[in-house]
């Protein structure tokens, strides 16, 4: 149960992150600039870890190196950029709805590459969790019939929007599986986390050099907020996430990540005074119930195996 709780704590920090991230975006800063400052801050903060685990990085096999680079360069850097960019082309509800495909990507990849079995009990609880996620979005889904799905009228803009969204879905789903693979290889969570930030910075720096015109001076107040955001959702959040991933299968981890909108709605309620709808309450309860049901099922399976072994 602790592993699922750790991942949910990580989701809570990611939800708190939105209280800073969206105001910074609203102030006119480019996504690339914000994500770059995050990674620069994080690499500086974890530099002692990078030095401590230097022997681990030197001895990485090709598969392990590719997984680590994918987590940071594709999952952390390009996935975040692609997801944010998609909002310029598609209605936000469409983007968020398509993002719900991420668990399916992770589950299929975990089955194919990590040999994680997809059992009937898992499918039942997964349906509860995915249904809860859709219930939370139901009012927005209903309104799609009355609003514009795409902001561009030409087919290229539409395809670009869907392309960015699906790139983020594939990147984040595969990154979960890669992280679990490295955990199975007995790589320390701090080594995975610090390597992730370094790999992300390697990808972001060339992009920033190619798009210097999108960068703008940032006052000390906004810079301090960006650094605080990096500490919260980056350092603290990812530390909890990889600690949880040590004991939780990738297929369960990706479903636990769907608790993010539950915490986001709760934070908006407490911090911004935005009332919770009945759909958010019902869907949130379904999400939490489903995740704890999954862990309870896993514990029952472990206990039954232990009884058989002892007998």
C-alpha positions in Angstrom: 0.0 0.0 0.0 2.9 2.4 0.7 4.0 2.4 -2.9 0.6 3.6 -4.1 0.5 6.2 -1.4 4.0 7.5 -2.4 2.8 7.9 -6.0 -0.4 9.7 -4.8 1.8 12.1 -2.7 3.8 12.8 -5.9 0.5 13.6 -7.7 -0.4 15.9 -4.9 2.8 17.9 -5.4 2.1 18.0 -9.1 -1.3 19.4 -8.4 0.2 22.1 -6.1 2.6 22.9 -9.0 -0.4 24.2 -11.1 -0.9 27.1 -8.6 2.5 28.4 -9.8 2.8 27.0 -13.4 -0.3 28.4 -14.9 0.1 32.0 -13.5 3.7 31.9 -15.0 2.3 30.8 -18.4 -0.4 33.5 -18.1 2.3 36.1 -17.5 3.6 35.4 -21.0 6.6 33.1 -20.4 7.1 30.3 -22.9 6.7 26.7 -21.8 10.2 26.0 -22.9 11.6 28.8 -20.7 9.7 27.5 -17.6 10.6 23.9 -18.1 14.2 24.9 -18.8 14.5 26.9 -15.5 13.0 23.9 -13.7 15.6 21.5 -15.1 18.5 23.9 -14.5 17.4 24.3 -10.9 16.9 20.6 -10.4 20.3 19.6 -11.9 22.0 22.1 -9.6 20.1 20.7 -6.6 20.9 17.0 -7.4 24.5 17.6 -8.5 25.7 15.8 -5.3 23.6 12.8 -6.3 25.0 12.9 -9.9 28.5 12.8 -8.4 27.6 10.2 -5.8 26.1 7.8 -8.4 28.7 8.6 -11.1 29.9 4.9 -11.0 26.3 3.8 -11.7 26.0 6.1 -14.8 29.4 4.9 -16.1 28.4 1.3 -15.8 25.0 1.7 -17.5 24.2 -0.9 -20.2 22.9 0.4 -23.5 19.3 -0.6 -22.6 19.6 1.2 -19.2 21.1 4.3 -20.7 18.4 4.5 -23.4 15.7 4.0 -20.7 17.2 6.8 -18.5 17.6 9.1 -21.5 14.0 8.4 -22.6 12.6 9.2 -19.1 14.4 12.5 -19.0 14.7 13.6 -22.6 11.4 12.4 -24.0 9.2 11.9 -21.0 10.2 14.8 -18.8 11.2 17.4 -21.4 9.5 16.7 -24.8 6.4 15.2 -23.3 5.7 18.3 -21.2 6.4 20.6 -24.1 4.2 18.6 -26.5 1.3 18.5 -24.0 1.4 22.2 -23.4 1.8 23.0 -27.1 -1.3 20.9 -27.9 -3.5 23.5 -26.1 -2.7 26.0 -28.8 -4.4 23.7 -31.4 -7.1 21.8 -29.6 -9.8 22.5 -27.1 -8.4 21.8 -23.6 -11.1 19.2 -22.9 -10.1 17.2 -26.0 -6.4 17.3 -24.9 -7.2 16.1 -21.4 -9.6 13.5 -22.6 -7.0 12.0 -25.0 -4.4 12.1 -22.2 -6.5 9.4 -20.4 -5.1 7.0 -23.0 -1.8 7.2 -21.1 -2.6 4.3 -18.7 -3.5 2.1 -21.6 -0.1 2.8 -23.3 1.7 2.0 -20.0 -0.3 -1.2 -19.4 0.3 -2.6 -22.9 4.0 -1.7 -22.7 4.4 -3.2 -19.2 2.8 -6.4 -20.5 5.0 -6.5 -23.6 8.3 -5.5 -22.0 8.1 -6.2 -18.3 5.9 -9.3 -18.5 3.4 -7.8 -16.1 0.3 -10.0 -16.3 -3.1 -8.4 -16.9 -5.5 -10.3 -14.6 -9.2 -10.2 -14.4 -9.2 -8.5 -11.0 -6.9 -5.8 -12.3 -9.1 -5.1 -15.3 -12.2 -4.7 -13.1 -10.5 -2.1 -10.8 -8.8 -0.4 -13.8 -12.3 0.1 -15.3 -13.4 1.7 -12.0 -10.5 4.1 -12.0 -10.8 5.0 -15.7 -14.5 5.5 -15.3 -14.0 7.7 -12.3 -11.6 9.8 -14.4 -14.2 10.2 -17.1 -16.9 11.0 -14.6 -14.8 13.9 -13.3 -14.7 15.3 -16.9 -18.3 14.5 -17.7 -19.7 18.1 -17.7 -16.8 19.2 -20.0 -17.3 16.1 -22.2 -21.0 17.0 -22.6 -20.2 20.6 -23.6 -17.9 19.4 -26.5 -21.0 19.2 -28.7 -21.5 23.0 -28.3 -17.9 24.2 -28.5 -15.1 24.3 -31.1 -12.8 21.2 -30.9 -10.0 22.6 -33.0 -8.7 26.2 -33.1 -7.3 25.9 -36.6 -9.6 25.3 -39.6 -7.0 23.6 -41.8 -6.3 19.9 -41.5 -2.5 20.5 -40.8 -3.3 22.4 -37.6 -5.8 19.7 -36.5 -3.3 16.9 -37.1 -0.6 18.9 -35.4 -2.7 19.3 -32.3 -3.5 15.6 -32.2 0.1 14.7 -32.9 1.4 16.8 -30.0 -1.2 15.2 -27.7 -0.5 11.7 -28.7 3.3 12.3 -28.4 2.8 13.4 -24.8 0.6 10.3 -24.1 3.1 7.9 -25.6 6.1 9.7 -23.9 4.6 9.7 -20.4 3.2 6.1 -20.7 6.5 4.7 -21.9 8.4 6.8 -19.3 6.5 5.0 -16.5 7.5 1.6 -17.9 11.1 2.7 -18.4 11.3 3.9 -14.8 9.9 0.6 -13.6 12.4 -1.3 -15.7 15.3 0.6 -14.1 13.9 -0.1 -10.7 13.9 -3.8 -11.6 17.5 -3.4 -12.5 18.2 -2.4 -8.9 19.0 1.2 -9.9 18.6 3.5 -6.9 15.6 5.9 -7.0 17.9 8.9 -6.5 20.1 7.8 -9.4 17.0 7.5 -11.7 15.7 10.9 -10.5 19.0 12.8 -10.9 19.7 11.1 -14.3 16.2 12.0 -15.4 16.8 15.7 -14.7 20.2 15.7 -16.4 18.9 13.9 -19.5 16.0 16.4 -19.7 18.4 19.3 -19.5 20.5 17.8 -22.4 17.4 18.0 -24.6 16.1 21.4 -23.4 19.4 23.3 -23.8 19.7 22.8 -27.6 16.0 23.7 -28.0 16.5 26.9 -26.0 19.5 27.9 -28.1 17.4 27.4 -31.3 14.5 29.5 -29.9 16.2 32.3 -28.0 13.6 34.7 -29.2 11.0 32.9 -27.1 12.9 33.6 -23.9 12.3 36.7 -21.9 13.8 38.4 -18.8 12.2 37.0 -15.6 12.0 39.3 -12.5 13.3 37.9 -9.2 9.8 37.2 -7.9 8.8 35.1 -10.9 12.2 33.3 -10.9 11.8 32.4 -7.2 8.4 31.0 -8.0 9.8 28.9 -10.8 12.5 27.6 -8.4 10.0 26.8 -5.7 7.9 24.9 -8.3 11.0 22.9 -9.2 11.6 22.0 -5.6 8.0 21.0 -5.0 7.0 19.0 -8.0 10.4 18.1 -9.3 12.6 17.3 -6.3 10.1 16.3 -3.7 7.4 14.9 -6.1 9.7 12.8 -8.2 11.5 11.5 -5.1 8.2 10.1 -3.8 7.3 8.9 -7.3 10.4 6.7 -7.8 10.3 5.5 -4.2 6.7 4.3 -4.9 7.7 2.8 -8.3 10.1 0.5 -6.5 7.3 -1.6 -5.1 4.4 -0.9 -7.4 4.0 -2.5 -10.9 4.0 -0.1 -13.8 0.4 -0.9 -14.6 -0.7 0.1 -11.1 1.6 3.1 -11.0 0.1 4.6 -14.2 -3.4 4.2 -12.7 -2.3 5.8 -9.4 -1.1 8.8 -11.5 -4.8 9.4 -12.5 -5.3 10.7 -8.9 -3.7 14.0 -10.0 -7.1 15.6 -11.1 -8.6 14.6 -7.7 -5.9 16.6 -5.9 -6.1 19.4 -8.4 -9.8 19.8 -7.8 -9.3 19.6 -4.0 -6.6 22.3 -4.2 -8.7 24.6 -6.3 -11.5 24.2 -3.7 -9.2 25.0 -0.7 -6.9 27.6 -2.3 -9.1 29.3 -4.9 -12.5 28.8 -3.5 -13.7 26.9 -6.5 -16.6 24.6 -5.4 -16.5 20.9 -6.1 -19.2 19.5 -8.5 -21.0 16.3 -7.8 -19.2 14.8 -10.8 -15.8 15.7 -9.3 -16.7 14.2 -5.9 -18.1 10.9 -7.3 -15.4 10.5 -9.9 -12.7 11.3 -7.3 -14.1 8.7 -4.9 -14.1 6.2 -7.7 -10.5 6.9 -8.5 -9.3 6.6 -4.9 -11.4 3.5 -4.3 -10.1 1.8 -7.4 -6.5 2.5 -6.6 -6.8 1.1 -3.0 -8.8 -1.8 -4.4 -6.0 -2.7 -6.7 -3.4 -2.6 -3.9 -5.7 -4.7 -1.6 -6.0 -7.3 -4.5 -2.2 -7.3 -4.8 -1.9 -7.9 -1.0 -4.4 -10.8 -1.1 -2.5 -12.4 -3.9 0.8 -12.0 -2.1 -0.7 -13.5 1.1 -2.2 -16.5 -0.7 1.2 -17.2 -2.3 2.9 -17.0 1.1 0.3 -19.5 2.6 0.9 -21.9 -0.3 4.7 -21.6 0.1 4.5 -22.3 3.9 2.2 -25.3 3.5 
